[in-house]
């Protein structure tokens, strides 16, 4: 598997102290910044979500899993985030992995002169 996407975000619940709601907002923030319709055509894509909150046991991972439109989604909730007065913050990282592909490659334009690339 090769990682194709890494997106990070955060979510906040200002009044209720609901860590699942904060995590949901963080996930929605991440998903709002990524649009790769090609994933619908790649069999075997995996999405791995890592969430940091103050009390991992209070997060409803099944509710969060339902936010993802396709693919195999795993959610790991760890100690982290922030608690301050009445509000809570969840830190979220989403990674999408795809199987090794052959026959295509990502380029920066119609033709790429590899001799001019750095590194």
Secondary structure, 3 states (H helix, E strand, C coil): CEEEEEEEEEEEECCCCCHHHHHHHHHHHHHCCCCCHHHHHCCCCEEEEEEEECCHHHCCHHHHHCCCCCCEEEEEEEECCEEECCEEEEEEEEEEEECCCCCCCCCCCCCCCHHHCCC
